Amino acid sequence: MPVVVVVDTNVLRYALEAEKNIRSDRETMTAYEVLVKLLSSDTVVLVLNEETAKEYSRHIEAVRQEIRRKRLHPQFFSLLRIIKAKSKKVPVEMHEFDIKGEPVGRKDVHLLNSAKTGALKFNTRKAFVVTFAQDVYRGKEARNGKGVIIYLLNLRNENERKMLEELL
């Protein structure tokens, strides 16, 4: 059974910065390691909708500008090639959620919508949103009427990182 995962843009950006050694703090290294593990797993399916893809593009371009400014070579990302091959696009759909904990800020509901649409498309009851954002995701899971549970995993939390590693 596939494991549906949506990677927040902050995790993607930190991982790309770690790949090019722009930053080497604990969070960027964690993002890189987690993303590499996700991409190397045969059961993980990365899903994104059009809104998530636009956010990814903005962050990728920001990292590319930083690479140009620092004159780093080579300027391509090996992670992006793997992500492109591994990710599946899902349509933009709006869903209702019952969030356990504090509600998710409206600006990042597209990640939950991607996760739910991906879970329905791949016939699984669980989906995961992987993030570092503490200001938006204060809940632990989001449910809906169709039996899909979306787990909000904050990589700053050691227990939530372990939960993700157990899946893999």
N, C-alpha and C positions, 0 to 999 in steps of 0.2 A: 504494500500500500504506500503510495507516495506521501511525502511530508511537504505540505505547502508552506512556503516561507516568503515573507515580504521583508526586504531589507530597507530600512529607513535611509534617507539620503545622508544623514550624518555618519552612519556606519560606513557607507560607500566612500564618502569623502575621506574619512580617517584612514581607511584601508588604502586608498590611492596615495595619500600623503605618506603612509608608511612604506609603500612599495618604492617610492621615489626618494625616500629618506629626507623628505621635507620636514617632517616632524618625527620624533622617535620617543615620545612619551608613552606611558603605560596604556592609555586609551587607544592611541593609534595602533600600537602593536597588537592589542587585544582585538581591535576591529579587523586587522589584517588576518590574524590567526583564525578568528571565527569565520570570516568570509572564505578563507582557503578551505577550512574543514567542510563548510556547507557545500562549496563547489565540488569538492572531491567525493562527496557522498552520492551514491547511486540512487538513493531514495528521495533526495531533496529536489523539489521543483521550485525554482524562484519565479514568482509571478509579479507582473506589474501591469497597471493599466496606463492609459494615455497620460493621465495627470502625473502619475509617478514617474513615467519616462521623461516628461518635461522637467520635473524637479531634478532627476538624475543628470540631464543634459546641462542644466545650469551649474550644478556642482562640479561636474567633470570639466566644464569650460573654465571655471574658477581655478581648479588645480592645474590645468594646462597653462593658464596665464602665469601662475606662480612658477611653473617649470621653466617657461620662457624667460621670466624675469631673473631666475637664478641660473639660467643657461645650463640646465641639466640635459644630459644625453644618455641613452636614447629617450625620445619624447613620447613613445607609445607606452601603453599600459598592458601588461600581459593579463592582468585580472579582467580587464574589460572584454578581451577576446573570449575568455572563458565564460564570463557572465552572459555575454551575447548568445553564446551557444547553449547555455544552460537555462536561460530564462524563457518563459512562455508569456505571451501577451494575452490579457483578458480584457473583455469589454468594460467600459465605464458603466457601472450600475450603482444606484443608490440603494443602500440597505438601512434598516433600522436595527439598533443594537441596544441591548440591556447591559450596561457596563457595570461590572462589580468594582466598587471603589469610586474614586472621583471621575467625572466624565472626561472624555478626551476632547481637547480643543478642536473646534470646527475645522481649522486649517489642515489638520492631518487625518481627517476622516477618510481621505482617499486611500490611505494605507489599509485601513480596516475593510473598506469596500473591495480593494484588490484581493485581500486575504480571503474574504468570504466568497467572492466570485470564483477565485481559484479553487477553493475547497469544494464548491458546488460542481465546478467543471471537472475536477479530478476525483469526484465521489469519495471525499474523505470528510470526517467529522471534526477534524482539528486543523487549525492553521496557526501560524506564528508570525508575529511582527517583531523584528529584531531592531532595537534602537539604543541610543545613548541618552535620548531626550528625557530629562526629569521634569521639565516644566509642563510637558504635554501629557505624558502617559503616567498617570498615577493609579490607574486601575491595573488589575492583574489579568482580567479576561473580559471578553465581550461575547455575549450570547445573542442568538436570535431565535425566531420561531421555527426554523428549519433544522434544528439540531446541530448547527455548526458552532463550535467554541473556538474563539480566536484568543490565543494567549499573547499577552503583551510582555515581551522579555526585555528588560533593561540590562544591558551588558555591564553597567557599573555595579550591579548587584551580583555578588559571587554565587549565591544560591540559584539565581536565574540563569547564569552562565552554565552552571552544572546541569540544570534541567535541559538546556539546549544540547550539551555534550552527550547526555544520556540518550537523546533522540537519535544521535548519529552513531 
